[in-house]
Structures are given as C-alpha cells and as structure tokens.
Amino acid sequence: MIQEKYIRENSNNYMIIESPEKSGDESYQIKMLLKNTVNKFLLINLKSINNSQRYCYDISSKQPLSRMYEGNNITYADVINIAMHISQITSVVNEFLLELDCIVLNARFIYMNISDKALYFTYYPYDEKDFGVSLRQLFEFILEHLDHSDKQAVMLTYGIYQKILQNDYNLKNLLENVLEDENTENYIENTLPKNIVNFDKNERSDKNERSEKNNRYDKNERIEKTALDKSNRNLPQGGLNNRYIIESVMPEVIEDEKEVRNTRIINIFMAIKAILIFTMIFVAFNVILPRYKVIKIGLVPAIVTISIILVLYKLLDIFYEKNKIYFTKIIKSKEEVEYCVPETKDDAPKASNYKGVTDKLSIETHLDYTCTQLLSDYLKDNSLLISCRLIAQDDLSNEKEISIRETPFILGSYATKCNYVLSNKLISRMHIRITKEKSSDTYFVEDLNSTNGTYVNEDKIEPNQKVQIKDGDILKLAVIQYRFTID
C-alpha cells in the first residue's frame, strides 16, 4: 500500500511518496515524467534527502476524488467525465512508453481541478497493480457514492461496471456500446469542459480518418461518426466557448513566489574573487620568472602571500554557501482566478437512450452473470450529527457565528461542495474540513490544499493532515479567525 505525506512549499502543495530507488538509479518511466509534461498526470519532481528519493507530486488547487465525492453526489455528467479521462490516458501511456499497471486508480490519488473538472492521475512505478482490478475497484467507489436519485447515472455506471466484471470493454472508449444514442453525444459536448471534449473528439476523428482511408467501417464507428457530425451541426455558434462565472464562488487569489539571483551582489562577490586570483598569479609570476619580475619579492614572502590569498578564497566560498539566501531575492506575484464553468443545457438525454444498458442488466435475458450486484450494497451514510460552532473573532467573516450540525463539514468559497460559503478572496474553493470521530468526542480540522493556509492557535498546519481541535481553540483561515466552541 502506498503511504503518502503532504507538504506545503511557499504557496504550492505537494503529495510526497517515498521511492525505493537511490539517486541516479531512476527508471526510464520516471525520467520520462521528469523531462516531459505528460498530459493527464500530476506533475512530478524528484528530491533526494539523506541518500533516499522522494517523488513530489504537485497537487496545488486540486482535490482528490475521495474528497470531492464523500457523500452520494456523483452525477451522470461526473461518470462520463471520469470514464472519458480514463479512456484518454491509454493514448498518453502509449505515446510516452509508460505502463498502465503503474497508474494508481485509487480515488485518493486521482486529483480534480475544480475549475474545469479535469482529472490528473498519479503515476507510481513501484506499486504495480493489475489495471483491470484497479478499474473495477474505482467503479465500485463510484457506485458507492452515486447520486441514486439520478437514474441515468445509475444505469450508465452499472452498464460500465458489468462490462468491467466480464472483461468485455474497450479501454480506449469505456462509453462505447453503453452510450449509443446520438442525443447522448450532444449532451456530452454541451456539458463537459471543452478541453475534455476536444481531446476525445481528436481521438475519434483520427480513428475515423484511418477508417475512411481503408473504406471499411464497423457498426460502432459509423454510429460514432454520425453522432459527431450531427452534434457539430446542432451546436450553437461558439457553444463550447460560452462560459459563465458562479457569483457565489469568490475568485481565488493565487500567490506565486519566484526566487531570482541578485546579480548586483553576485557580481561584486565574483569581482573580489577575481582580484584575489589575479594577485596570486602576479606574485607567482614574479617568483617563478625573476627575469621578468615587476616587483621585488622573496620566496618566503611570496609563499606566505599566496597562502593568505588561498585562505581568503576558501573563506569567501564558505561565506557564500552559508549566506546564499542574501545572494537571491524573492519576486512575488498575485493572480485572481475566477471560478467559471461551461454553459450547460437542460436537454439531458432521456432514459430511453439506455436500452442497451437495461438489456445488459436484465437477469432474465443474461443468466451468465456470476452474481447480481445490489444497489443497497453501496449505500452508506457517512454523515454524523454534531453540535458545535465557529465564532468570528474579527469583522472579516460573513456572519458572527457558523453553526455546525453535521460532519464532515467543509468551509470554502465553492458553493457546490461546501457546507458553508466564505465570501473572501483569500479563501480557497475548498479550504478546511471539520470532522468528528464516531467513537469519541474528538474533533479534527484538515486543510484541503488551500492556497493561503490554515492555522490552529497560530500554528500553521500541513495540507491534508488531520489536527485535533478542542473547545476554545482559535482557527485561522488565511486571515479570518474563529473560536471553535462545542455546545
């Protein structure tokens, strides 16, 4: 099992996973990820500490699927989004000569960018697990957290899940043969973010072009091409570019710090070293070649002078290493990122689109299933009724008091996923989560990869780390302070 840690450096958050390899022994897969920006995978850096390697995955402004879908809130559009991203990584893996089994499909290691719902996967080559098994477990997670009032989501997810159980699926398109109606293609194009749709359309258009050259189409390819052509004709002018800003979500201020060398101080430092070297060469020249000497200097004074110069040169190097921070300067930049989503339509596909799925799920017509999956097996209630409050200690909060009546309780600026919305530009979309242990009266607070950090009694906490809080503790979210009170 992968054991991860989390750290914050400046305004960036990182997930840390230990590596069994030593410095310089990196596998070609890791070298490929280090030297390239691989689409669909978390950016990775390599750090060597005490002769051991650590993989640092950049998770800034992203949230894991396990957190995004804690309750039963996965919708039809979410299932399509996840399935399409999984389908797309096959092309990426082939392009960069990576291994499918090294993709960690655990919902805890799949991260979502909240602004466009793009998914980023963790690639870790030292915990290989059969991709088919991982895929089945991921869709079991999706089944467990489905919004079961969304019948389309239920039918679609079960259709894919049953195909995975029977090993009867096309990994390059998990939605193939499950979504067969052209109206569903229109729904996908008008619902999902533009970058996801374009990626999938390019893959399918390449496939259709190759088929046209060979002049041979199978049934699924003809349906796919027809759906794409019709959806393109029916799409309004600039339809996928229409985006709107959710007013309830305040813009997130992303602060970036860049370390730049202070060239003026470094030039002075280098000039002093150059003078010392020139002086040493000049003294040595007068001793070695007395015929051309410019000044009169004996052998002993020359050796003493050269020794002093070497000592001074070494002392300068030591001084530079110990005070390297003074030879650099920090340049800070700020950017406000508005939360915007694609404009969607209400003409969702009807249940009749799922004739193929319902046929597959019929036990009477398909007796070859090894077992029947019960919907009730996946229904779990993780909420817990509690009674506590956050009392504002300044005038920066929306209200003087925030009542917390259930856990987990999430505070942030993203109305869709938060139990309480804080309208402040320094608050991240999902800033903190407050939880309580069912077996005790112990409460915890967890920073959710926030940009400007969370403090408990003035101590800054690391991202994704549960910290115990007690009655009377002071919580600070960026600049807003609250006193935690248990009723």
Beta strands, then each sheet from edge to edge (+ up, - down):
strand 1: 4-9
strand 2: 12-19
strand 3: 44-49
strand 4: 52-58
strand 5: 62-64
strand 6: 103-104
strand 7: 111-113
strand 8: 118-120
strand 9: 122-123
strand 10: 243-245
strand 11: 252-261
strand 12: 328-337
strand 13: 340-342
strand 14: 384-392
strand 15: 401-407
strand 16: 409-412
strand 17: 420-421
strand 18: 432-436
strand 19: 443-447
strand 20: 454-456
strand 21: 459-460
strand 22: 466-469
strand 23: 474-477
strand 24: 480-486
sheet 1: 1+ 2- 4+ 3-
sheet 2: 5+ 7- 8+
sheet 3: 6+ 9-
sheet 4: 10+ 13-
sheet 5: 11+ 12-
sheet 6: 15+ 14- 24+ 23- 20+ 21-
sheet 7: 17+ 16+ 18- 19+ 22-
end
